[in-house]
Amino acid sequence: MERFFNDGAKILDDAAGYVFLYLLAWLLVLGGLYFTVRTGFVQLRLFPYMVRAITSSRDSKEGGISSFQAFAVGLASRVGTGNIVGVAIAITMGGPGAVFWMWIVALVGMATGFIEATLAQLYKVTHPDGTFRGGPAYYIQRGLVPSPPPSSSPSSSPSSSASPTRPPRPTPSPPRWRAPSTSSRG
């Protein structure tokens, strides 16, 4: 019986190693490249705007958080102890070439992060107390749900075919994001 479990554990370990090392890593890089091209190299195009937004607003307005505070929270949520230790191990095991590839993957990953944040804004919900909730669980639940099939009855209206348990899916805007113009500010 012990041999059965050991063999099963080895099969699962080999499968997980293959999936995470080969399949998932390449899927993430290819997805990041797709998002980079599709958004018009958003991570390079909007970089100056991001720097201006972060450095120009250190104080919060109307009791909210400033752009810098939002940036610090977002950075803290993405960079954890595992990332710091992972960089040290990558440099130790891979040498200086590992730093180059980490920069390339990070550059491509910025477009993926932008898409994640955009989807979170598109599919966030407002609670009765006025607070917002959103994130991956919300846009997966609301964005990946197939639309209900059209009714064949001519007397049914579009509003009667909507699901009573969830709001209708919002229509996302085209994937060409532009930085707000600075000329409209006073």
N, C-alpha and C positions, 0 to 999 in steps of 0.2 A: 504494500500500500504506500509506503514511503517513497518508493521508486516512482510510482504513478504521479504523486504530487511533485516530486523533484523534476520529472520530465515535463509535466504541465507548466511548472514555473519557468523552466528553461525556454519552452516554446513561447510563452507570454513575454518573457524578457527579450527574446530575439525579435519578436514581432513589434514590441514597443520601441526597441532600439531602431528598427528599420523605419517605423512610422515617424518617430520624432526626429531622427537624424537626417533621413533622406527626404521623405515625403513632405512633412510639415515645414521644414526649413525652406525648401524650394517653393512650396506654395505661398508662404509668407513673402518671400522675396519677389516672386512673380506677381502676387497681388499688389505689393507696394509699387512695383514698376508700372503696373496697369493704372493704379490710382495716380501715380506721378504724371504719366502721360495724359490721362483723362482730365486731370485738373489743371493742366497747363503748367506743370512744375511749380505748384503752389508753394512748396517749401522754400524755393528760391525767390519767386516772384513777390511774395508777401513778407519776406524777411525784414526789409526796412520798415514796413508798416508795423510789424510786431515789435521791433525794437523801440520805435517811437511811442507806441501804445503803452509799453511796459515802463519806459523811463519817464513819460510825461505825467503819469497818474499814480502818485504814491499815496494820495489821500483818497478815502472813500467818499462818495457823494450819497446823500440821502440815506445814510445808515447802512449802506451795502458794503461790499468789499471792493477794493481798488483792483485795477488790472494787474498790478504787481503782486498783490496778495493772491489773486486767482492763478497767476502764473506759478507762484511758489507752491501753492497747494497741488496744482496739476503736475509740477515737476516732482514733488515729494511722492505723489501717488505712483509715478512711473519709475522712479529710481529707488530701488530698495537695496537691502543688504546683499541680496542675491546678485544683483547687477554689479555692485562694486566688487564682490568677490569673484564674479564671473570674468570681469575685465582683467583682474590680476592673474587669474588662472590662464586666460587666453594669451596674455602677453608672455607668461612663463612657458606655456606649452608651444605656442605658435610663433613667438618672436615678434619682431617689429612689423612683419607683414600682417599680423593679426589686428594691429591698430588700424591699418588702412582699410581692411575689410569691415571692421566694426564701424568706421566712419561711413563707408558706403552703405551698409545695411541700415545704419541710423538715419542717413539721408533719405533712403527709400521708405523707412518706417515713419518718417514725419508725415508723408502723404497719407499713410494708413491712419495715423493718429488724427489727422485733420478730418478724414472721412468719418471716423468714429465720433468725433465731437460734433460734426455737422448732423449726423444721424440722431445723436442724442438730443440736439436742439429741435430737429424736425418732429420727433416722436415723443417729446416730453409732455406730461400731463399736469394740469393744475388741480390741486386739491381744494376742497371747500374753504380751508383756512387761508388760501391765497399762496401757499407754498407750491413749488414745482418739484416733480419727481421725474427722473429720466435715467438714461444710461443704457448699457447693452441689453439688459433684460427687457426693457420697454421697447426698444426698436426691433429686437428680435421678435417679440410677441406681436407687435403691431405692424411691422414692416414685412415680415415673411409669411404672414397669414394669407392664403390664397383668397381672392375675392369670391363672393358667393356667385354661383352660376346664374345667368340671367333667367328670369321666369318666362315660361312660354305663354302665360296667360296675358292677353292684351289688356285686361282690366287692372292689372297690378301696376302700381306706380313705383318709381325708383326708390322712394323712401320706404315703401313697405317691404322691399327685399333686403334692407340693411339689417344686420344682426343687432338684436337688442342688447347684447352683452358687451359690445365694444363699439367705439366710434368708427365712422368710416375712415379709410386710410387717406392721409393727406397726399396730395400730388407733389413730389419733390420738384424743386426748380431745376433747370438744366445745370449740368456740372461745370459751369464756367463762373467761378467766383472771382469777384474783383474787390480790391480794397476800397473802402469808402473814400471819396475824394476829400481832400483837406480844405478845398475852397469853400465848402458849404458851412464850415465851422466859423463861428464869430469870435 
